[in-house]
Amino acid sequence: MCFQVGEFKLGGVDEKVGEIVGCEFWMNRAQFLLWAHTRWTVDVVPGRGGSFSLEAPLNRRFIIRSEMCAVPSAATS
């Protein structure tokens, strides 16, 4: 979801994982660790997202596309 700066309270379990066009992207730290070996892309597609997110009036929503990355096994590293 997309919020204006200061409208979403971040907690100690949230981690900034990057920026998208100058906007900070945050994720729950535990979820981010689960996705450590995943290549993911944040995209915008037509359709309704969360009704209180900034993109809702534009009839757009965010979607994350992902694919697993190769992880070397302990025997080959």
N, CA, C and O atoms as a GROMACS GRO file, in nm:
protein
  308
    1MET      N    1   0.084  -0.118   0.000
    1MET     CA    2   0.000   0.000   0.000
    1MET      C    3   0.088   0.124   0.000
    1MET      O    4   0.204   0.120   0.042
    2CYS      N    5   0.034   0.230  -0.046
    2CYS     CA    6   0.108   0.355  -0.059
    2CYS      C    7   0.049   0.459   0.036
    2CYS      O    8  -0.071   0.487   0.032
    3PHE      N    9   0.134   0.516   0.121
    3PHE     CA   10   0.091   0.616   0.217
    3PHE      C   11   0.177   0.741   0.203
    3PHE      O   12   0.293   0.732   0.164
    4GLN      N   13   0.121   0.856   0.234
    4GLN     CA   14   0.201   0.977   0.242
    4GLN      C   15   0.294   0.965   0.361
    4GLN      O   16   0.261   0.901   0.461
    5VAL      N   17   0.411   1.027   0.350
    5VAL     CA   18   0.509   1.022   0.459
    5VAL      C   19   0.444   1.069   0.589
    5VAL      O   20   0.380   1.174   0.594
    6GLY      N   21   0.462   0.989   0.694
    6GLY     CA   22   0.409   1.022   0.825
    6GLY      C   23   0.270   0.969   0.854
    6GLY      O   24   0.223   0.978   0.967
    7GLU      N   25   0.202   0.912   0.753
    7GLU     CA   26   0.067   0.861   0.774
    7GLU      C   27   0.063   0.714   0.814
    7GLU      O   28  -0.044   0.662   0.847
    8PHE      N   29   0.176   0.646   0.811
    8PHE     CA   30   0.182   0.506   0.852
    8PHE      C   31   0.289   0.494   0.959
    8PHE      O   32   0.404   0.532   0.937
    9LYS      N   33   0.252   0.440   1.074
    9LYS     CA   34   0.347   0.428   1.184
    9LYS      C   35   0.434   0.304   1.164
    9LYS      O   36   0.385   0.191   1.165
   10LEU      N   37   0.564   0.327   1.148
   10LEU     CA   38   0.658   0.217   1.134
   10LEU      C   39   0.696   0.168   1.273
   10LEU      O   40   0.697   0.245   1.369
   11GLY      N   41   0.726   0.039   1.283
   11GLY     CA   42   0.764  -0.019   1.411
   11GLY      C   43   0.904  -0.076   1.407
   11GLY      O   44   0.972  -0.070   1.304
   12GLY      N   45   0.947  -0.131   1.517
   12GLY     CA   46   1.080  -0.189   1.528
   12GLY      C   47   1.100  -0.313   1.443
   12GLY      O   48   1.214  -0.356   1.424
   13VAL      N   49   0.993  -0.371   1.392
   13VAL     CA   50   1.004  -0.491   1.309
   13VAL      C   51   1.002  -0.457   1.160
   13VAL      O   52   1.007  -0.547   1.076
   14ASP      N   53   0.994  -0.328   1.127
   14ASP     CA   54   0.991  -0.287   0.987
   14ASP      C   55   1.131  -0.250   0.940
   14ASP      O   56   1.211  -0.194   1.016
   15GLU      N   57   1.160  -0.282   0.815
   15GLU     CA   58   1.292  -0.255   0.760
   15GLU      C   59   1.277  -0.188   0.623
   15GLU      O   60   1.200  -0.233   0.539
   16LYS      N   61   1.352  -0.081   0.603
   16LYS     CA   62   1.353  -0.015   0.473
   16LYS      C   63   1.437  -0.102   0.380
   16LYS      O   64   1.554  -0.129   0.408
   17VAL      N   65   1.377  -0.146   0.269
   17VAL     CA   66   1.447  -0.234   0.177
   17VAL      C   67   1.486  -0.164   0.048
   17VAL      O   68   1.552  -0.224  -0.038
   18GLY      N   69   1.445  -0.041   0.032
   18GLY     CA   70   1.485   0.033  -0.087
   18GLY      C   71   1.396   0.151  -0.113
   18GLY      O   72   1.317   0.193  -0.027
   19GLU      N   73   1.410   0.206  -0.233
   19GLU     CA   74   1.328   0.318  -0.276
   19GLU      C   75   1.280   0.291  -0.418
   19GLU      O   76   1.349   0.230  -0.499
   20ILE      N   77   1.160   0.339  -0.445
   20ILE     CA   78   1.100   0.328  -0.578
   20ILE      C   79   1.066   0.469  -0.621
   20ILE      O   80   0.978   0.532  -0.563
   21VAL      N   81   1.134   0.519  -0.722
   21VAL     CA   82   1.114   0.654  -0.773
   21VAL      C   83   1.117   0.755  -0.657
   21VAL      O   84   1.032   0.844  -0.650
   22GLY      N   85   1.214   0.741  -0.569
   22GLY     CA   86   1.230   0.833  -0.458
   22GLY      C   87   1.140   0.809  -0.338
   22GLY      O   88   1.148   0.882  -0.240
   23CYS      N   89   1.054   0.708  -0.344
   23CYS     CA   90   0.963   0.675  -0.233
   23CYS      C   91   1.019   0.555  -0.157
   23CYS      O   92   1.056   0.454  -0.218
   24GLU      N   93   1.025   0.566  -0.025
   24GLU     CA   94   1.077   0.456   0.056
   24GLU      C   95   0.986   0.334   0.048
   24GLU      O   96   0.864   0.346   0.045
   25PHE      N   97   1.048   0.216   0.045
   25PHE     CA   98   0.975   0.089   0.044
   25PHE      C   99   1.014   0.013   0.169
   25PHE      O  100   1.131  -0.019   0.189
   26TRP      N  101   0.915  -0.017   0.252
   26TRP     CA  102   0.936  -0.085   0.380
   26TRP      C  103   0.867  -0.220   0.381
   26TRP      O  104   0.765  -0.240   0.315
   27MET      N  105   0.924  -0.313   0.457
   27MET     CA  106   0.866  -0.447   0.469
   27MET      C  107   0.892  -0.498   0.611
   27MET      O  108   0.990  -0.460   0.675
   28ASN      N  109   0.804  -0.583   0.658
   28ASN     CA  110   0.827  -0.649   0.786
   28ASN      C  111   0.956  -0.728   0.776
   28ASN      O  112   0.976  -0.803   0.680
   29ARG      N  113   1.045  -0.713   0.875
   29ARG     CA  114   1.176  -0.776   0.871
   29ARG      C  115   1.169  -0.928   0.855
   29ARG      O  116   1.246  -0.985   0.778
   30ALA      N  117   1.077  -0.993   0.925
   30ALA     CA  118   1.065  -1.139   0.914
   30ALA      C  119   1.025  -1.180   0.773
   30ALA      O  120   1.076  -1.279   0.720
   31GLN      N  121   0.934  -1.106   0.711
   31GLN     CA  122   0.894  -1.136   0.574
   31GLN      C  123   1.010  -1.112   0.479
   31GLN      O  124   1.033  -1.191   0.387
   32PHE      N  125   1.084  -1.004   0.500
   32PHE     CA  126   1.198  -0.974   0.415
   32PHE      C  127   1.302  -1.086   0.421
   32PHE      O  128   1.358  -1.123   0.318
   33LEU      N  129   1.328  -1.141   0.540
   33LEU     CA  130   1.423  -1.252   0.553
   33LEU      C  131   1.374  -1.377   0.480
   33LEU      O  132   1.455  -1.451   0.423
   34LEU      N  133   1.243  -1.401   0.480
   34LEU     CA  134   1.189  -1.516   0.407
   34LEU      C  135   1.207  -1.501   0.256
   34LEU      O  136   1.218  -1.600   0.184
   35TRP      N  137   1.212  -1.378   0.210
   35TRP     CA  138   1.225  -1.350   0.066
   35TRP      C  139   1.370  -1.327   0.025
   35TRP      O  140   1.396  -1.278  -0.085
   36ALA      N  141   1.466  -1.360   0.111
   36ALA     CA  142   1.607  -1.330   0.086
   36ALA      C  143   1.660  -1.389  -0.045
   36ALA      O  144   1.748  -1.329  -0.107
   37HIS      N  145   1.609  -1.502  -0.087
   37HIS     CA  146   1.657  -1.567  -0.209
   37HIS      C  147   1.555  -1.558  -0.321
   37HIS      O  148   1.546  -1.645  -0.408
   38THR      N  149   1.478  -1.451  -0.318
   38THR     CA  150   1.374  -1.431  -0.418
   38THR      C  151   1.400  -1.300  -0.491
   38THR      O  152   1.428  -1.198  -0.429
   39ARG      N  153   1.390  -1.304  -0.622
   39ARG     CA  154   1.398  -1.181  -0.701
   39ARG      C  155   1.256  -1.130  -0.715
   39ARG      O  156   1.168  -1.203  -0.763
   40TRP      N  157   1.231  -1.007  -0.674
   40TRP     CA  158   1.095  -0.956  -0.679
   40TRP      C  159   1.091  -0.818  -0.740
   40TRP      O  160   1.184  -0.739  -0.730
   41THR      N  161   0.977  -0.793  -0.804
   41THR     CA  162   0.953  -0.666  -0.873
   41THR      C  163   0.820  -0.611  -0.823
   41THR      O  164   0.719  -0.681  -0.825
   42VAL      N  165   0.821  -0.487  -0.779
   42VAL     CA  166   0.697  -0.420  -0.742
   42VAL      C  167   0.642  -0.353  -0.867
   42VAL      O  168   0.715  -0.279  -0.934
   43ASP      N  169   0.518  -0.378  -0.899
   43ASP     CA  170   0.456  -0.327  -1.021
   43ASP      C  171   0.322  -0.264  -0.987
   43ASP      O  172   0.269  -0.283  -0.878
   44VAL      N  173   0.268  -0.190  -1.081
   44VAL     CA  174   0.135  -0.130  -1.068
   44VAL      C  175   0.050  -0.182  -1.183
   44VAL      O  176   0.092  -0.180  -1.299
   45VAL      N  177  -0.071  -0.231  -1.150
   45VAL     CA  178  -0.161  -0.287  -1.251
   45VAL      C  179  -0.300  -0.227  -1.233
   45VAL      O  180  -0.331  -0.175  -1.126
   46PRO      N  181  -0.385  -0.234  -1.335
   46PRO     CA  182  -0.523  -0.186  -1.320
   46PRO      C  183  -0.597  -0.268  -1.214
   46PRO      O  184  -0.571  -0.387  -1.199
   47GLY      N  185  -0.687  -0.206  -1.143
   47GLY     CA  186  -0.769  -0.275  -1.044
   47GLY      C  187  -0.765  -0.205  -0.910
   47GLY      O  188  -0.684  -0.115  -0.888
   48ARG      N  189  -0.854  -0.247  -0.822
   48ARG     CA  190  -0.865  -0.185  -0.690
   48ARG      C  191  -0.772  -0.252  -0.591
   48ARG      O  192  -0.764  -0.375  -0.584
   49GLY      N  193  -0.700  -0.170  -0.516
   49GLY     CA  194  -0.617  -0.220  -0.408
   49GLY      C  195  -0.686  -0.194  -0.276
   49GLY      O  196  -0.809  -0.196  -0.268
   50GLY      N  197  -0.608  -0.170  -0.171
   50GLY     CA  198  -0.664  -0.135  -0.041
   50GLY      C  199  -0.736  -0.002  -0.050
   50GLY      O  200  -0.682   0.093  -0.106
   51SER      N  201  -0.855   0.007   0.003
   51SER     CA  202  -0.938   0.127  -0.015
   51SER      C  203  -0.880   0.250   0.054
   51SER      O  204  -0.920   0.362   0.023
   52PHE      N  205  -0.783   0.232   0.148
   52PHE     CA  206  -0.726   0.348   0.215
   52PHE      C  207  -0.584   0.377   0.166
   52PHE      O  208  -0.514   0.458   0.226
   53SER      N  209  -0.542   0.314   0.058
   53SER     CA  210  -0.412   0.339   0.000
   53SER      C  211  -0.423   0.449  -0.105
   53SER      O  212  -0.529   0.465  -0.167
   54LEU      N  213  -0.316   0.524  -0.126
   54LEU     CA  214  -0.320   0.638  -0.217
   54LEU      C  215  -0.358   0.603  -0.360
   54LEU      O  216  -0.414   0.686  -0.431
   55GLU      N  217  -0.328   0.481  -0.404
   55GLU     CA  218  -0.354   0.447  -0.544
   55GLU      C  219  -0.501   0.414  -0.571
   55GLU      O  220  -0.541   0.407  -0.687
   56ALA      N  221  -0.583   0.392  -0.469
   56ALA     CA  222  -0.722   0.350  -0.486
   56ALA      C  223  -0.804   0.442  -0.577
   56ALA      O  224  -0.875   0.392  -0.664
   57PRO      N  225  -0.798   0.575  -0.560
   57PRO     CA  226  -0.879   0.661  -0.647
   57PRO      C  227  -0.838   0.656  -0.794
   57PRO      O  228  -0.914   0.699  -0.881
   58LEU      N  229  -0.720   0.603  -0.823
   58LEU     CA  230  -0.670   0.595  -0.960
   58LEU      C  231  -0.704   0.462  -1.026
   58LEU      O  232  -0.664   0.438  -1.140
   59ASN      N  233  -0.778   0.374  -0.955
   59ASN     CA  234  -0.812   0.240  -1.004
   59ASN      C  235  -0.685   0.163  -1.045
   59ASN      O  236  -0.680   0.100  -1.150
   60ARG      N  237  -0.586   0.170  -0.958
   60ARG     CA  238  -0.461   0.097  -0.976
   60ARG      C  239  -0.430   0.026  -0.845
   60ARG      O  240  -0.478   0.065  -0.739
   61ARG      N  241  -0.350  -0.079  -0.854
   61ARG     CA  242  -0.307  -0.148  -0.732
   61ARG      C  243  -0.165  -0.197  -0.750
   61ARG      O  244  -0.116  -0.214  -0.862
   62PHE      N  245  -0.100  -0.219  -0.638
   62PHE     CA  246   0.037  -0.270  -0.641
   62PHE      C  247   0.033  -0.422  -0.644
   62PHE      O  248  -0.057  -0.485  -0.588
   63ILE      N  249   0.132  -0.479  -0.712
   63ILE     CA  250   0.145  -0.625  -0.716
   63ILE      C  251   0.295  -0.656  -0.710
   63ILE      O  252   0.376  -0.584  -0.768
   64ILE      N  253   0.330  -0.762  -0.640
   64ILE     CA  254   0.470  -0.805  -0.636
   64ILE      C  255   0.481  -0.932  -0.719
   64ILE      O  256   0.411  -1.030  -0.695
   65ARG      N  257   0.569  -0.927  -0.815
   65ARG     CA  258   0.598  -1.045  -0.899
   65ARG      C  259   0.731  -1.101  -0.848
   65ARG      O  260   0.825  -1.026  -0.822
   66SER      N  261   0.737  -1.232  -0.834
   66SER     CA  262   0.859  -1.290  -0.776
   66SER      C  263   0.900  -1.418  -0.847
   66SER      O  264   0.819  -1.486  -0.910
   67GLU      N  265   1.029  -1.449  -0.833
   67GLU     CA  266   1.082  -1.576  -0.881
   67GLU      C  267   1.198  -1.615  -0.790
   67GLU      O  268   1.271  -1.528  -0.741
   68MET      N  269   1.213  -1.742  -0.768
   68MET     CA  270   1.320  -1.790  -0.681
   68MET      C  271   1.454  -1.775  -0.753
   68MET      O  272   1.464  -1.798  -0.874
   69CYS      N  273   1.556  -1.736  -0.678
   69CYS     CA  274   1.692  -1.727  -0.730
   69CYS      C  275   1.767  -1.853  -0.694
   69CYS      O  276   1.734  -1.920  -0.596
   70ALA      N  277   1.869  -1.886  -0.772
   70ALA     CA  278   1.950  -2.002  -0.741
   70ALA      C  279   2.031  -1.976  -0.615
   70ALA      O  280   2.092  -1.870  -0.600
   71VAL      N  281   2.031  -2.072  -0.525
   71VAL     CA  282   2.106  -2.061  -0.401
   71VAL      C  283   2.209  -2.176  -0.402
   71VAL      O  284   2.170  -2.292  -0.412
   72PRO      N  285   2.338  -2.144  -0.391
   72PRO     CA  286   2.437  -2.252  -0.392
   72PRO      C  287   2.422  -2.340  -0.268
   72PRO      O  288   2.394  -2.290  -0.159
   73SER      N  289   2.438  -2.469  -0.286
   73SER     CA  290   2.428  -2.560  -0.171
   73SER      C  291   2.556  -2.552  -0.088
   73SER      O  292   2.659  -2.505  -0.137
   74ALA      N  293   2.549  -2.598   0.034
   74ALA     CA  294   2.664  -2.596   0.124
   74ALA      C  295   2.778  -2.680   0.068
   74ALA      O  296   2.895  -2.651   0.094
   75ALA      N  297   2.746  -2.784  -0.010
   75ALA     CA  298   2.848  -2.874  -0.065
   75ALA      C  299   2.928  -2.806  -0.176
   75ALA      O  300   3.043  -2.842  -0.200
   76THR      N  301   2.870  -2.707  -0.245
   76THR     CA  302   2.939  -2.641  -0.356
   76THR      C  303   2.998  -2.508  -0.318
   76THR      O  304   3.069  -2.448  -0.399
   77SER      N  305   2.972  -2.460  -0.198
   77SER     CA  306   3.024  -2.327  -0.161
   77SER      C  307   3.152  -2.335  -0.083
   77SER      O  308   3.208  -2.233  -0.046
   0.00000   0.00000   0.00000
